[in-house]
Amino acid sequence: MSNVKGTTDYYGVEQAERSRMIRQMEELFALYDYEGIETAILNDKELLTAKYSGGDEIVQEMYTLSDRGQRELGLRYDLTVPFAKLVAAEAGLSLPFRRYELGKVFRDGPVKRGRLREFTQCDVDVVGIPGPEAEAELLSLAARVYEKLGIPVELRWNNRRFLSEWLYAAGIAEELAQTVMLTLDKIAKIGREAVRAELVDKGVPQPAADIVLKAIAAESGSDDDPSLAFEQLCAAFGVGDLPGAAEVRSLLALLDSVGLSSICRFDPSLSRGLSFYTGTVYEAFDASGSYTSSLGGGGRYDAIIGQLAGNSEVQYPTVGFSFGLEPIMEITRERLAPVETPPVIVVPIGGMSAEALRTANAIRACGIRTRLSPTGRKVGKALASAASAGCRFAVLIGEDEAQSDMVQLKDMIDRTEERLPVEEAIYRIERVLL
């Protein structure tokens, strides 16, 4: 009866907290004019394993299966690839198109705190905006979401095109750029020396590995203005006039002008693990340091939709941000509030279940959370349970009350009891609670 490793069930205060956070995120997504969608969990394996989808590392974690027709299928490992497929398939879609989606995804990877094999992602994406304003808006939205959830964050960002440019200038061969990026992304997890060894194992010359790690250390340890530190990195490798550097420069200026530079930190080693990113990438981290893994992230992926549509020459400028619900829950778990107790309980006496249900529904129609006690339960036990749970009012309905359209209204705090018409009882409850 135990759960499959890497899966979990949610109930009680934890499920109530998850639902509350989802509602808050959806409200902000809608405020920023993103439209809710829902994509398929089950997809063709060919789609999920395509070279322009998740990349080799993520494909190794994909759950695969076949149906009765022996078709090769897979469970989605993120919400980005199914979204890209949707846009590629809908030729008449009006751009720019902004969407959000919340749903389960599946990865057969290592299980640790905040990382499961079945988990919920909350994604926002916009397709059709090529400039840095799309990234700036998503970073602004991310900052609002974490603020709303009460989590202080640092949003680290980089640009893969710029990263490729200065890695090449540092002596990294073009064909090694992608795998070198994935290794550099592990610095915080495995340390500089382990990264150095992995780079050399992948064919990077020792001098080039040393130059790259020294540059990253200098940038990460700098207390200078981020724009100045970036320009120093450009000058060190002579890449200041290249396209990737221009993209970084534009986003730096935009973030500064909208007041986001205080929580958005440029990180020259950040690349993220998925292979489809083509420009800006970013990740969110707990600013207090109590939780070290990423709380969410995303970036620009301009090529994948055109490739899925069968025309790699056409680019669909697209950028997104994904919020991880499970790591967010890990941070907020300590402050979970008890499940809200309904302020009213309706107790049927002597089989008056229909009358009790009608009364409960009348109270609920006023927007008041109401519990219906099971028929046949002893009144004393029902009231004792309601009192211990913190219910404010108990509404009792027996045969005499039902015949005269009356109820017994008990105030569990004031310890008063009155026999009233149903409408008057509801009015009294509303006056206190609303």
N, C-alpha and C positions, 0 to 999 in steps of 0.2 A: 504493500500500500504506500510505499515511499515514492516521492517524485523522481522522475528521470533527472540525472545529474545535470545541473545547469538550468533547471526550470523551477518555478515556485508558484505557489498559490497565494492570492492576496485576499484578505477579509478584514473586517473590523476596522480599527483605527488606521491601519496601513492602507487599506483600499480607499477609505474615506479621504486620506491625504492625497493619494494618487489622483483620485477624481477631482479634488479641489485644485491641484496643480494643473491638471489638464484643462479644466475650465478657465483658469487664469491665463494659460498660454493661448488657448483658442480665442479668448477675448482680445488679447494683444495682437494676435495674427490678423484677426478681422479688423482691428483698429488701423493696422498698416495696409489694409485693403488686399489681403491674401484670401483666396477662395479655397474652401475645403474640397478635397477630392479623396477617392479611395481606389487603390490599385490592387491587382491580384497578388495573392500570396504565392500561388503556384505559377511557375513560369517555365518556358522551354529552357532546357539546359544549355542549348546553343546560345541563347541570349545572354545568360548569366556568366558563361565562360568565354565570351568573345574577348578578343585582345584589348578592345577599347572599353570593356566593362570594368570589373573590379581588379584585374591583375592576378598573377599567379598565386600570391600569398593568400588572398581572400578566397580564391577558388578552392584551395586546399581545405578551407573550413566550411565549404558549402554542403548542405544536406541534399543528396540526390536520391531519386527514386524513379521507377517506371510504372506506367499505368497498364491497364489490361490490353491496350493496343501496342504495348512495348515501346511507347514513346518515352524518350529520356527527358525527365523533368527535374526541377530543383526548387527548393524553397528560397524565397528572396532573402538575401543577406543584408540588404539595405533598402531604402525607399527611393534612391536616386535612379538606379537603372530602370525599374518599372516606370518611373515618371518620364525618363528620357524616351522609353519605348512609346508611351502614350502620346507625347508630343510629336514623335516621328511618324506615328500612325495617323494623326489628325492633321491632314494637310491644310484644312481651312481654319485652323485655330488662330484667333486674333492675338497678335503680339503687341506689346508685352503681355505675357500671361503669368500671373502670380498665383501660386498654389501653396496650401499647407496640407499636410497629411500626418495623422498619428496612427501607428499600427505596429503589429508584431513583426519582427525579423528574426532570422535564425542563423547562428554561426557555430560550427563544431570546433570551437577553440578552447583555450585554457579558461578555467573558471576561477575567479577570484572576487574579492570584495568589489561590488558594483559592476561586475562583468559576468553575465550569464550567457547561456546558449540560446535561450528564448527570451527576447527582451523587446521593449517598446521604444521606438524612435519617434521623435516629433520634428518633422522637417518643414522648412519653408524654402521655396525656390522661386526664382523669377527668370523667365527666358525672354530674350528680346532687348536687353539693355547692355550695350557693349562697354560703357564707360565705368569709371570707378564709383559713380554714385550708387550703383546697385550693391557693391560691397559695403560702402559706407552705411547705406540704409539697413542692410542685414546686421551689421555690427551694432548699429543703433538699436535695432529690435532686440538683438541678443542681450545687450546691456539692460534694456527695459525688462526683459523676461527674468533675468537673474535677480535684478533689483526687486521685482514683484515677488519673487519666491524667497527673498530674504537671504540671498547668497552673494557675498562679495566676490567678484571675479576679476581675473586678469585675462584679457583677450590678446593672445599672442598671434602674430601674423607674419607672413612672408609671401614671396612671389616665386613660383617655380621657374618661370622664364628667367627672372633675374638670377635665381640660384644656379640654373644651368649656365648662364653667361659667366658668372665669376668662378664657378668650378672649372669650366673649360680654360679660363685664363690662368687658373692655379695649377694646371697640368693634368686635369682629369679628362680622359678620352671621352668623346661624345657617346660612344656605345656603352660606357659605364655609368653615365650620368644618372639614369633611373635607379639603378641598384645602389649607387652611392647615396642618393637622396634618402632611400629607405634606411640605410645604415646610420646616417647623420641624425635621423629622426629619433634614434634610440639613445642619444647621449644622456638624457635625464634618467633613463631606465637602467642602462648598463655601465655608464661611465665612459670617460674619454679614452682610457687605455684599451678597454674592450672594443670601442669603436675603431680606434687606430688599428688594432689587430685584425678586425673584420674587414676594414678597407684594404689592408695589404693582402689578405686572403683572397679578396675579390679582384686583385690585379692592379690596385692603385700603387704607384711607386711610393716608397717611404717618404721621400722629400715632399711629394705633392700632398700626401696625407698629413704631414706635419704642418705644411703651410695652411691647409684648410682648417685644421683644428685650432691653430694659433689665431687665425682670423676670427673664427667663431667665438673663441674665448675672449678676445679683445672686444668684440662687439657686445657680447653678453654681459661683460663686466663693466661696460662703460656707463658712467653717470651723466654723459653728455645729452644734449637735446637729441632725440631720435633722428631728426633730419640731418643734423651734423654728423652723427655716428654713421648714418647710411652713406653720406657723401664721402666720408673718410674711407669706407670700404670700397666705394666706387673708384676712388683715386688710387687706392692700393693695388687694384687689379686692372685699372684702365678701362672700366666698362660703363662709365657714366653716361655715354651717348648711345647706349644700346637700348632696344625696345623694352626689355624687362625692367631696366633701371628707370625708364621714363614712367612706366606703370606704377612702380613703387613711389616715385617722387609725387605723382598726382594724388595717390591715395593718402600719403603722409600729409599733404597740404589740406586735403578735404577733411580728414579726421581732426586735424588741428582746428580748422575753421568751425567745425560743429561741436567742439568741446569734448571729443572722444579720445584725444591723445593721452589723457591721464590714465585710462585703463586699457588702451590698445598699445601693446608693446611690439615693436618690430623685432623679429627673431630670425636671423639669417640661416639657422639650421633647420627650421621647421619645414617639413614637406608633406606630411600625412601619408598614410599607407596605401591609399588607393591610387591606381595608375592613371585615372582619367583626368586628373586635375591639370589645367593648362596655364593657369596664372596665379592669382592670389589664393592663398590657403590660410586658414586660421583655426585656432583651437581655444577653448575656454578652460581655465584652471581656477581652482579655489584659491583666492587671494590669501586666505589665512594659513594655507599650507597643511591643513589637517587631512585633506584628501588630495593625493598627489596625481592621480590619473585624470585624464581629460573628462570634462563634464559635457562636452559637445564640440562641434567643429564643422568645417565645410570648406567651400572655396568655389573657384570658377572652373567650369568644364565646358568649353566652347565647342569641342570636336565631337563628342559622343553622339549627339542627336543626329547630325548629318551622316555620320558613319552608319548609324542604325537605319537611317532612311535610304541607305545605299548610294549616297553621294558624299564622299569625304571631302570634296572641294567646297561644299556649302557648310558654313559655320552658323550655329545657332548660339549666340552669346547667352550663356546661362551661368547662374551663380546661386548657391544655396547654403543653408545652415541647418545642422541637425543637432537637436537637443536630446541627450540621453536621459531617459526618465529614471533608470535604475541607479546610476551614479548620483543623480540629484537626490534621490530618495535616501541614499546612504548618508548624505550630509544632513538632511532634514529629519532623519529618523528619531534623533534624540529629543526633538521638540514636538513629537506627535501629540496632538490633543485627543482626549477621549471622544468616542463617537457621540454625536449629539443625541441627547435623550428627547424623545417626543414629549412635549409639555402636556399632552392630553392622552388619557387612556379611556376607551369606552368599554364598559363591562356588561355583557348580557347576563341576565339572571333568569333561570328557569327556561332556557331554550329560546329566548328572544333574539336569535341571531340575525334575522332579517331586519328587525327594528334597529338593532345596534349598528348593523352595517350602513343602513340609511343615515343614521345620525352621524356616524364617523365620516361618511362621505360629505355630509353637509358642512361639517367642521373643516374638512380638508379643502372644500371649495372656497373657503375663506383664506386659504394659504397657510393654514396651521397644521404642522406635522402631528399626526394622530395615530396612535396604536390601537388596534382592535384586539381585545382579550379573547382567547379561544372559548367557545361555548362549552359549558360544563365544568369549567374551572371554578373552584370554590372562591367566593367573593373575597374572603379574608386573605387568601394567598395572592389573589390578583392585586388587591390593594397594597399588601405588604411589598410585593415585587415592584409595583409602581412607585411606592414611596422610596424604596432603597435606590431605585434608578434615578430618582429626582424629578418624577412627573409632577407638574403643578396641579393639574385638575384630573379628577376621575368623574366620568359620567356613567351612572348606573341606570339600566333599563330593565325593569321586571314586567310582569304581566299587567299589574295595575297601572304602571307608568305608560305602557304601550297603549292601553285602552283609552287613556285620557290625553294622549299626546304630550306627556310630561316626562321629565327625567329627574333623577337625583344628582345634583351637582355638588361634588366635594372639592373644597380647596385644601390641598394636602399641606400647604404651608400655614395658612391661617387657621386650619382645623375647623372649618365651618362646613355646614351642609344645608342645602335648600332643595325643596321640591319645586321645580319651575317648568313652564312650557319650554319646549325644545328651542324655539326662536330666542326666548329670553336667556336661556342658558348659553347659547352660542354668543349672544351679544355680550354677556358678562365675561366670557372667555376672551373675546376679541378686545374688550376694553382693557384687560390686564396685559395681554400678550402682544398686541399690535400697536 
